[in-house]
């Protein structure tokens, strides 16, 4: 009996997480967008025609997750939560710094130790958990799409020559500011910070044709910034498309799992740098030929970007190190429920750029969100780059004359401790019954 109890105790973590499957010779390609709202992607409901043809094609070949969220909503903490499979406070990676806790298992280290060639293109410093991360390739790329294609191709060639599978993360800098502006149409683009010239690819979206989401005012200044944003979203899509084409050219698409996601929402009020639904929700697409039914949509499971690491281990047949907050997505790929994911899901925010602490926690259901802002004391201002652009300036200007926008700047600057009731009372004129609280959607599609 004692031996049986010891066995049960020893096996308990494995029963909760699932023992890894038999190893499969699969490559992993992770493509990320920078500062992209989940519903800026066509298949996620963007009304901007032709905005993301490559990502829409990828979704048609794989699975789209309608309720996927990131672990934090600024760049480095979000990306390193992918690397650890843990919430940022459980790795010491809450802000713009390497992990403060030692010996946390990470994708680069674990993959390398198990024979994978590991590489990263662009945003290297923001995606590296420890200074000694064993990247076989780590290059800052700028915004030239063809350079991404060439470097990724060379990396895949080296892996093939060495007889090794690969894990490659490619971080597009689009649509992060500075934007690819609509006013640059027809102009020759120059290099920036010593990096190759930006890719100058069509189409260009103009202010008169953009869709204005209802959480920002419809003004000429806002339309101008949105046009630049959508131009940049389109260029992110082109990066993804070229990488997907590369897998076909190299004839490795069938044994490569492709993940696409954004690190957090767009740089706009109540998106990037917060814990609202538009902050954490991310347009996640996974393609695995022969394993995922093409064109499927998972609307049932709450999914986290922290799930990528355990999924990689499960597919690769690598022993789980333990300590994960993420879970393997293999059951979801087969249309099943994920372990330990119920009808309430929790998201969080820790620290803004510069590591200023603004702790926020959110409880999500498929219909509602409740946000708790621990830093609130009625006096402290919440200042972030998301409030420095034309979006917030337009809200402040309109609020001087329009009652519908008057209370919103105060709400955004002070972020009341319990936001649900407060937001609904202040912003009721801006909300519709068909949209998820607290942000207006880009469209009515789920």
N, C-alpha and C positions, 0 to 999 in steps of 0.2 A: 504493500500500500504506500509506504514511504517513497519507494522508487517511482511509483506511478505519479504521486504528487510532484516530485522533483521534475519528472518528465513534462508534466503539464505546465509547470512554472517556466521551465526552460523553453518550451515550444510556444508559449503564449504570444510573444511578439511576432513570431512568424505567422501564427494564425491570423493575427490582426492585419499584418502587412502583406501576407502572401509570400511564400517562398519563390525565389526567382525561377523562371521557366528555363527549359533547356536552351543553351546558348545558340543564337542564330547569328549568322554572318551578315550583319546589317550595319550600314553606315548611318550617321545621324547628321542632318543639316538643319540648323536652327537659324531662321531669318527673323530679325527683329526690326520693327519700326521705332522711331524716336518721337515721342509726343504726338501720337496719333489716337484720336477718339475712336472707340470701337465701331461707331456707326458712320465713320467716314468711308468705310469699305462697301462697295456695291452690294455684295451678297449679304451684308449685315444691315442693309436698309438705306444706304446713302441714295438720295434722289439725284445726285450729280451723275448724269449719264456719261459712261465711258471713263469713270474715275479710276477703277481698278480692274481692268480686264484680266490681268495675269492672276491676281488673287482670286477672282471669281472663277477662273478656270481651275485653279488649285482646289478650291472648295468643291467644285463639281467632280473632282477626281478623288476627293477624300472626305473628311468629316469636319463640319463646322460646329464649334461649341458656342451655344447662344448665351451661356451663363458662366463665362470664364473671367477670372479676376487675377490681378497681380498682387504681390505681397506687400508692396509699398509703392508710393506714387512720385518718387523722384528717381533719377536714373540709376545711381550706383546701388542703392539699397534694393531696388527692384531687380536689377540684373544679378546681383550676388545672392539673392534669395533663390533664383533659378539654380545657381551654382551649388547651393547647399541643400536645397529641398527643405529649408527651415525658415520659420519666421525670423525676420532680421534681429530681433532682440535675443534670439537663441543661438546666434552666431557672433553677436557683437558687431553686426554690419548694418546698423540703423541709419548711418549717414554716409557722407562722402569720405570714406576711409576704408582701409582693409579690415578684415575681421579682427576684432579685439580678443576673441577667444581662440585658444590654440587647438590644433588637432581636430578641427571640424572637417569631416569628409566633404570633398568637393568633386564636381564633375571632372575638371582638368586632371586632378591628381589620381582619382580612382580610375578614370578611363585610361590614362597613361600607364598606370601600374598593371592594367589588364590588357596591354598590347595595342591599344588604340593610338592612332596618330591624332593629336589634338591641336586645333588651330583656331585663331580668332582674327577677324578682319574688322578694323575700325572700333573705336571706343574701348580700346584695350584697357586703359587705366580704370575705366568705370565698370569693367566686367571681369576684373581679376581679384579673386578673394584674398590671396596672400601674395606678397612680393615675389616669392619663389615659385609661383605656379608654373608647372612644367609644360608650357605651351611649346609645341614644335614649330609653330608659326604664330607670330603676333605682330601685326602690321597696322599702323594707322593709314587710312586710305583716302581721306577726303571724300569728295562727292562725285567722282568720275566712275560711272557705271561700268564702263569697259575695263577699267583697272580692277574692279571687283571680280569681273568675269575671268580676267587673265590670272590673277593671283589665286583665286579659288581653283581654277583649272590646274595650275601648277602644283598646288597642294594635293589635289586628288591624284594627280599623276605620280607624285612622290610616294603617296600611300600605296598605290597600286604596285609600283616597282618594289616596294618593301614588303609586299604581301600582307599589308595591314588594313584593317577597317579604320574609318576615321570618324571623329566628332569635330564638326566645323560650325562655329557660330559666326554669322555674318551680320553685322550691325549697320543697317542703313542710317545715315544721319538725317534723312528726311522723315517726316516733315518738320523737324526741329528748326527753330530760327538760327541763323538768318534764312529766310525763305528763298525759294526760287521764285522771283517776283514776276507777276504778269507783265510788268513794264519792260522786262528784259527781252521780250519777243523780238527776234530779228537782230539782236545784238550779239557781238562776239564776247564770250565769257572768258574771264581771265582766271589765272590760278589764285589760290588764297592760302596764305601762311606756308608758302613753299610747296603746296600740294598741287597735283595736276588740275587743270581747268575743270570746272563743273560740267556735267553732261547737259547739253542743251537739246532737250527732247520734247516733242509735242505730245499732247496738245496743250495750249495755254487756256486757262479759264479767266474770263474777264468779270469785273465787278457786277455788271448788269445781269449776268447769267447765273450767279452763284445762289445757292440755297442758304438762307440765313436761319440758323437754328433759333428757336424761340427763347433760349436762355440768354441771348445777347440782343441788343437793339438793332433795328434795321436802319443804319445811317450810311452815308457815303464812305466814311472812314472805316467802319466795320466791314462793309462790302469789299473795300480795297484789301484789307488784311485777310479776309476769308478767301479772296481770289488767289492771293499769294500762298495761303495755306493749302488750298486744293491743288494748285500747281505743284506743290511740294509732295502732296500725297500721291499724285500721279507719277512722280519721279521715283518715289519709294516702290511703287508697283512695278516700275520698269526694272529696278534692281532685282526684285524678287523674280520677275519673269526671265531675266537673263540667267539667273542661277538655276531655275527650273529647267530652262533649255540646256544648260550645261550638263545636267545629269543625263539628259537624253543623248546629247552628243557623245558623251563618254560611255553610254550604254550601261549606266549603273542606277537608273531610276527605279528599277524593280526591287533592288535590295537597299534602297536608301529611304529612311523615314524622314519626311520633311515637316518641320514645325514652323508655323508663322505666328507671330504675336507682336503686340506693341508693348513698350515698357510701362505705359500709363496713358492717361488721357491727354488731350491737347492743352496747350498753354493758354488757358482761358479761365475766367472766374469759376470756381467750384468744380474744376476738372483737375489738371495737374496740381500736385502738392496738397491734396485733400484726401478725405476718405469717403467722399460721396460716390454714388454709383457711376457717374461719368468719369470719376477719377480712377477707379480700380478696374472697371470692366475693360476687357481687352479682346480684340478680334482674333480669336485663336482658331487656327486651321491645322489639321494634321492629315498628311497623306502617307499611306503605307500600302502600296499595291499588293493585291492578293490577300490582304488581312483586313482592310477597312473597306466596307461597301461604298463605292463612289456616290457622292452626292447626298450623303446622310447628314442629318442635323440632330445634335444632342441638345434638346431643350430641357431635359430632366435633371441632369447632374450639375451641381456647382463644381466648377473645375478651377484649379489654381495653377499658376506657372510654376509653383513649387512641386507640381506633379511630374515635371519633365525628368528630373534626376531619378526618382524611383522607377519611372517608366523605362528609362534607358537601362537601368540595372536589370529590370525584369526581362526585357527583350534580350539583353546580352548574356543573361544567365550568370550575372555577377552577384555574389553574396551581399545582402543588404547590411550596411554597417549599423543601422539603427539610428534613432534620433530624428527621424523625418517628421515633418508636419504635412508633407505631400504624400500622395498615394499613387500607386501605379494606375495608369489609364487603360491598361489592357482590358479590364471588364467593360469599360465604356466603349472601346473600339468594337466590342462584340454586341453592343446594344444593351448592356446590363448596368445595374446600379453600382456606383462606387462604394467601397467599404467606408464606413464611418462618416458618410456625407448625408446628412438629413435634409430637412426642409428649411433649416436656418444655417446661414453661412456667415463667417466673420471676416471682415477685412480691416485694414489698419493703415495709419500713417504715423511716421516717427519724427523725421527732421527734414527741414527744407534745405535748399542750397546754402552752403555755409554752416551746416550742422546745427542751426537753431532748432531747439526741441519744441514741437507742437503736436503732442500726442493726441491722436484721434482714433476712435474705434467705432466700427459700424456692424450692426446685425442686419443681415439681408434675408429676405424671403423672395419668392418669385414675384411678389407684388409690392412689398414695402421695404423701406430702409429706415433704421433708427441710428442716428449718429450721436456719439458721446464725445465731447471735446474736453479732455482732462485739463488742458492748459487754461481754460476760460476762468477769468476772475473779474470780468466786467470792465477791465481797463487795458489789458494787454492787447496791442494791435497785432493782427495776423498779416504780416507783410510778406509777399512772395512775388516772384517774377510773373506769375499768372495775373497779377493785378497791375502790371506795368505797361500793358499794351492798350491799343485803341478800344478793346472790348470794355474794359473797366472804366476807362475815361468817358466812353459814350454813356454808360450806365449812370455815372455821376452827373454828367451834363443833363441828361434827360430827367433825372430824378429831381432836378430843381424846379421843373414845371409839370412833370407827369407823375401823378400819384402812384401809378402802377409800378414805377421804378424807384420811387423815393426811398423806401425802406431797405432796398437791397444792398446798397453800399455799406450801410451800418452792419447789416448781417454778415457780409463777407469779411469785413475788417475785424469783427469781434468774435465771429463764430460761436454763438451761444452754446452753453454747456450741453443742453439737450435740444437737438435741432429739429426734431420732427414737428412737434406742435408749433414751434416758433416759425419755422419755414412756412408751414401750411397757412398760418395766420397772415404772414407778411406777403407771401407770393401767390396766394390763391388766384388773383386775376391772371397770373401768367401760366397757370397749370391747366391741363385738361385731364379728363378721367382716363384717357387711354395711355397716358405716359407714366413711366416709372418715376416715383418721387426720388430726389427733389429736382431733377433736371428735365427740361423739355427734350424730347428726342429729336434726332434729325429727320426721322420719319416714323410712321406708325407701325412699321414692320418690326417683329421681334428679333 
